[in-house]
């Protein structure tokens, strides 16, 4: 339990930095300089104002200098990152937590940037590949599985992007390729299924509520990230459940044997 709690605290601290990345990277600003400051008045934040969660609650969601409202999403990102790190610590333990947490830290930044700007920066997509050697050395995946996953993910989404004529962005293609590289082709299949299931359900809800129209674009990156988390936590169980409850493989087998 202690490692999980420690991972949660580390996630809160990391989430504070991820907020900086989410805000600055789309604006092509340095994440290191200038130091953290209020975006409204430009006042440099003091050390006490940088403590995750606590500082937001202490300031009641307002800048101490100008009184400007601080978006509650800063708090959300910190708590979300803490929970993700804690879940990964419970799932993988040490030292695998190191590369899985780093991988998902980048994915969290991608998720919120795509939500805000409908763009996935190339630098973040490429950064995902940096953590793959650790996964290979740990024996979590084989090189050929990773390459096959990258080709499957990139190829499938490239085809979708070509056919949809802008409905699927280039960033989604690159992200799918990197997710395929990380998970391999076997786990990429349920990941894609879950992403489309979630994206489709969310789209239907937005249409029903008349928040979006049929031709309005919806960022797909967040659904790939959410599906990636589910696969990291329960990927093998999802595959086993799918096959056990009458998945496509069983249907195809029954069809070929003349039982349908």
Buried (B, 14 or more C-beta within 10 A) or exposed (E): EEEBEBBBEBBBBBBBBBBBBBBEBBEEEEEEEEEBBBEEEEBEBEEEBBBBBEBBEEBEBEBBBEEBEBBEBBBEBBBBBBBBBBBBBBBBEEEBBEBBBBBBBBBBBBBBBBBEBBBBBEEBBEBBBEBBEBBEEEEBBEEEBBBBBBBBBBBBBBEBBEEEEEEBBBBBBBBBBBBBBBBBBBBBBBBBBBBBEBBEEBBEEBEEEEEBEEEEEBBBBBBBBBBBBBBBBBBEEBBEEBEEEEEEEEEEEEEEEEEE
